[in-house]
């Protein structure tokens, strides 16, 4: 592994949270990593609903969002949003790579999956 790969995987692991007992990444973190606007990511998910069943992607409740921000004591670092973010499990992150259809999406998707599996192996 190159130093660059290790840095990317470390960055990805820092963006993984446990919600409803499942390791997930929030939509704004995924958009940042995939280098797409959050609005574009959400539109891609909306247009491809069949690819995102409940075990791949969930919408956080207001309470879950508030609890996550409180638990991590990072509320000022999370973006202000009108609605709570979506949370993507491994399958949802893999599906994002397919629906975003760019070389960057493929590369980031592979790095995310590698990071998630390395977290799960520990």
WOCORGI-V51711 format. One record per residue. N is the residue number from 0. NEAR is the number of other ideal C-beta (glycine too) atoms within 8 Angstrom. D_FIRST is the distance of its C-alpha to the first C-alpha in Angstrom with 1 decimal. Layout:
<<N	NEAR	D_FIRST> <N	NEAR	D_FIRST>>
This chain:
<<0	3	0.0> <1	5	3.8> <2	5	6.7> <3	6	8.1> <4	9	6.2> <5	9	6.8> <6	8	10.2> <7	10	11.0> <8	12	10.5> <9	8	12.5> <10	9	15.0> <11	14	15.4> <12	10	16.0> <13	6	18.6> <14	10	20.4> <15	12	20.9> <16	11	24.4> <17	7	26.5> <18	11	29.7> <19	5	32.2> <20	4	30.0> <21	7	27.1> <22	10	23.7> <23	13	24.1> <24	13	23.2> <25	13	26.1> <26	13	27.1> <27	11	27.0> <28	9	23.4> <29	14	22.5> <30	12	24.6> <31	7	22.9> <32	12	19.3> <33	14	20.8> <34	6	22.7> <35	9	26.0> <36	6	29.2> <37	9	29.9> <38	6	33.1> <39	10	31.4> <40	15	29.1> <41	10	32.1> <42	8	34.1> <43	11	31.6> <44	14	31.7> <45	7	35.5> <46	7	35.8> <47	10	33.7> <48	7	35.1> <49	5	35.0> <50	8	31.2> <51	10	31.1> <52	6	33.1> <53	5	33.6> <54	5	30.8> <55	11	28.3> <56	13	29.8> <57	9	32.5> <58	8	34.4> <59	13	34.5> <60	7	38.1> <61	7	39.5> <62	6	39.5> <63	11	35.9> <64	11	34.8> <65	8	37.1> <66	8	36.0> <67	11	32.3> <68	10	33.0> <69	8	35.3> <70	6	33.0> <71	8	30.1> <72	5	32.6> <73	7	30.9> <74	8	33.6> <75	4	33.8> <76	4	30.1> <77	8	30.6> <78	4	32.2> <79	3	35.9> <80	7	36.6> <81	2	39.8> <82	5	38.3> <83	9	35.6> <84	10	32.2> <85	11	31.0> <86	14	28.3> <87	13	25.9> <88	12	24.6> <89	8	21.6> <90	8	24.0> <91	12	25.3> <92	15	22.0> <93	10	21.3> <94	13	24.9> <95	16	24.4> <96	14	21.8> <97	10	24.6> <98	11	27.5> <99	12	26.0> <100	5	25.5> <101	7	23.3> <102	5	20.2> <103	8	18.9> <104	14	19.9> <105	9	18.1> <106	8	14.7> <107	12	15.4> <108	13	16.7> <109	9	13.7> <110	12	11.6> <111	14	14.6> <112	11	15.0> <113	9	11.5> <114	13	12.3> <115	13	15.8> <116	8	15.1> <117	10	12.8> <118	10	15.9> <119	7	18.2> <120	5	16.8> <121	4	17.5>>
